Amino acid sequence: MKKNIFNCLFLTLLSGLSSIATYGQVSNPTNIWSNTSDYVGWSTSHDVLFKINGTQYLTLKTSGDLNVVAGAKGYQINGNYVLRHDGNPNNIFVGVDAGNSGMTSSYNTFMGKTAGNLNAAADNTFVGSYCGAFNYSGEQNTFTGSESGQFNSSGHDNSFLGFHSGGANQYGHYNTFIGSVAGAGNGGVGVFDADNNTAVGYYAGANNIEGYENLFLGANANAYYTSGINNSCAIGCNTMVRTPNTVILGNNLMNVGIGLSDIAGGPLANLHVFRDHFVNVTDPTAVFVENNDVDKDGDYYGNAYGIRVRTLGANLFNYGGHFKAENATINTAGRFEATSIAAINSGGYFIAANAEESNIGLSSHALDGQLSEGGIFSGSNAVTNFGVDATADAALNNDYNFGVKGLANPGRNTIFNVGVLGEAPVNSPDPSAGLGTWAVYAD
């Protein structure tokens, strides 16, 4: 009887083992591979559950997907998390120490060693080793590149692209830096208002620390190492701006051309402006300068200049301005007008001083025309009108002093040769009231 009971138990055990062999998780329990039909899992369509001490942590699904059941867990390599979201499916952290445990903010993507490691804010994207590593409360930032935005703390709405771009920024907002080391010094320790800066190019804007609302465009386009560079632009490779409210266009070796697109040979100067004929317009103008220096109460202060020209250097001739007009019915090299209600209107004011031999306030030369005039000067509509007002102030020991010096070189068939011609028609019965020329001799 006992023998029969033992036989029954033995047959039951064999039946159970046979069932495990058919549906069990290991087809070859000897752990010795024998052929390609060996497997771990089910021989039928069932998920494979991985449990420890009765707690399920991982599921290999029949679809082939691997599911980490515990949301706060992730994929590790050598004990370090390299892929997880810490229980928040709106975040994803890729890389050793990327993101942090217990983060409650959402919509963050951190990829790279220590990227976003201290983050507690939302809507950030950090891609690169140590990218945004110290960011805590700054939101809506995009940092791409190793060490990009590394020390950002509360700065928000920044976009940095490139190695160490914006690396020192802590509190600056609304900045855009593109290029390796671009904007690297912006908003360093203790700086709270380095905002609205744009730097594009290698090392562009890297010197700017406290400045705001600046544009740096080109490799090494920069601000001088100083504070207070605001509302300024440095455009061009190796261009440096030193003062606020300033635009520096090109480095000191660069010529700037306007209207010279696809025109060979230009520009021919530091600034070359060319206006081509495209459409018929009234009074075509290449350059228009207007200076309206009036305060809100309508008062004027000091002197206002439309254009100031200064030419320096130990040259044979220095010209403050050179005007040339060609190919018209009437060519006027320069036209100067002074109008409006003022105490004195001067069409042109010319000063020459401190020469060793000759000071010439205005030199006019006319060539090769049926009617050639070195200058046309007129005054009208005032109590006193001067066509030409010329003053020569004498030094102590000068030999010659000319208010006006006129020279007329005769041609082959010249009938009249006049150095200075003065006409003064009068509206008076006294003919002596009109003086073509008037000379006063000192005692």
Secondary structure as UniProt FT lines:
FT   HELIX           2..23
FT   TURN            29..30
FT   TURN            36..37
FT   STRAND          48..52
FT   TURN            53..54
FT   STRAND          55..60
FT   TURN            62..63
FT   STRAND          66..68
FT   TURN            71..72
FT   STRAND          75..77
FT   TURN            78..79
FT   STRAND          80..84
FT   TURN            86..87
FT   TURN            89..90
FT   STRAND          92..94
FT   TURN            96..97
FT   TURN            101..102
FT   STRAND          109..111
FT   TURN            113..118
FT   STRAND          125..127
FT   TURN            129..134
FT   STRAND          142..144
FT   TURN            146..151
FT   STRAND          159..161
FT   TURN            163..168
FT   STRAND          176..178
FT   TURN            180..187
FT   TURN            189..190
FT   STRAND          198..200
FT   TURN            202..207
FT   STRAND          215..217
FT   TURN            219..220
FT   STRAND          222..223
FT   STRAND          233..235
FT   TURN            237..238
FT   STRAND          240..241
FT   STRAND          247..249
FT   TURN            252..253
FT   STRAND          256..258
FT   TURN            261..262
FT   TURN            264..265
FT   STRAND          271..273
FT   TURN            296..297
FT   TURN            396..397
FT   TURN            412..413
FT   HELIX           431..433
//
